Amino acid sequence: MSVYPPSLAYRVNNKLSIGGGVSFIYSKLDLDVAVKRPGSLPDAKISMDELDDWGVQGGFGLTYQLTGQATIGLIYRSESSTYLRGDLKVKNFSGGLPPVNALASSLDSAKISWDYPQMVSLGLKYKLTDQLSIINYQLSIINYQLSIINYQLWLMLTGKTGQHSVITMSQ
């Protein structure tokens, strides 16, 4: 998956910034599946090659500076659907029932519906010094269910030239 997000942001005041944008998502899938066959027959193989499609996903975010050191951020991403299409190859289905053999040999393309769910994420950043920030507690809610919770600790080191070095530690 690749994401290309053009976006705009606006600083409302010294504490609040808002932004929004659109992400263009390119999805690609290559998949091989073995199908167990009865007895001593060799396994069949189904290959899906280069199934791909583009999708569009909207987003909105805001940051609010709680104190001189602490900032909280909120991001919303809308649901997006893609319909992956590509080549399908079926191997080793011979030796079975004639209708199954005929059907397997006639298959040459695949279509898969692939959905990216809507998501809300909340994060907290704490600035220890001008050169060191800690980003902690990223909480994500996907499709209104608390299905992913990431406790990540990022140390962001800022040099004199404004360059950042990031060290990430995850649970």
N, C-alpha and C positions, 0 to 999 in steps of 0.2 A: 504494500500500500504506500502510495506517495501522496502528500498533501501540499497544495500550493495555495496559501491563504492571503490574498490581498485584503487589507483591512485599513480602517481609519480609527483614530483615537482623538479624544478631546479632553483637555484638562478643565474640569468645571470650576475648581478652586484649588487652594493649596493642599487640600486633603483628598479630594475626590477626582478620579479620572474614569472615563467610560470609553468603550470602544466596541466596534462590531465589524463583521466582515463575512466573507464567503470563502469557503474552502472548496477547491476543485480536487476531488479524490480520484486517483487512478488505482484500480485494483486489478491484480493479476493472480491467477491460480494455475498451478501445475500439480496434478494429483494422480497417483497410481494406486489402484485398489486391487488386492488379491481376492478372488472369490473361490472359497473351498468347494470342491466338487466331491460327490460321493465316491466311495470305493477307492480304486487305484487310479482314477482319472486325474490328470495333472490339474493343478489350480488354474483357473481362468484369470485373466488380467484385464482390467479396464483402466485405460489411460486417458486422462483429460489434459490436453496440452494447450497452453497459452490462452486460457479463458480470460477475457479482460473486458473492462468497461470503465467509463468515467461516471462519477456521481458529484452532486453538489450538496454542500452542507453549510447552513448558516450558523453564525456564532455571535455571542454578545459577552462582554466582560466588563468588570469594574474593579478598581482598586481603591481602598480607603486607608489613609494613613491614620492609624489609631493614636500613635505617639511619635516622637522624633525617631524612635528606633523600630517600632512595630507597624507593619502594613498587612492588611488582610485583602485577599483577592477572591473574586467569584467569576466563574466562567460557565456559560451555557452553550451547548452545541446541539443543534436540531438533529432529528433523525434523517438519514439519507439512505436511499435504495439504489442498488446497482443490479444490472442483469448481465452476468458474465456469460460470454459466448465464445466458443472455440471448438477445437478438434476433439473427436472421441475415437478411440481405437479399442476394439475388443479382440482379445486373443484367447486361443485354446477353448473355445466353446464347441468345437466339433466333437463328435462322438456322443452327443446328447440326443434329445428329441428333435426331429426335423423342423418343427415350427420354431423351436428355440434357436437352432442353428441359423435358420433363415432370418429371424429377427436380429440376431447378434451381428450377422454379416452385413445387414442393411444400415446399421447405426454408424454415423460418421460425424455427428456434431452434438454438442452439449450446450444446454442453457441452464444457468443456476441463478436464482434470485438471492442476492446477498444484501442484508440490511445492516447498517451501522446505527445503533440505537441512540436516542437522545441522551444527553449526559449533563450533569451539573457537578462542578468541582469547586471546592473551597480550599484555600491555602493560606498559610501564615508565614511571613518573612520577618526575621528579627535581625537588625543590624547591630553587631557587637562593637565594631570600630569602622572607620572609613574604609578599611581594607578587608574586613571580614563580615560576611552576612550569613546567617543560618536560615534556611528555608525548611520548614518542618510542618508536619501534619497536613498532608494533602488528602482530602476526603472526597471521594467520587460517588455519586448516586447515578445509576444508569437505569433508565426507564422506570423511575419512581420506586425502585427497589434498591436497598443498600446492598449492592452485590459486590462492590469492590471498595476496599479501604486500603489505601497505601499510606504507610508511615515511612516517609522518606526523610532523610536528613541530607541536605545539600550545604556544603560550605562553599561560599563564593568569595574568592580572593580577588580584590581589585588592585591592580598596579597603578603606578603614577601616571602611566600613559592611558589609563582607562580600560585596559585589557582585563578580561576576567579569566580566572581559572576556576573550574568547578570540580569539586570532589563529591561524589554521590554515595551514600550508604543506604541500603534498603533493608526492610525487615525480611 
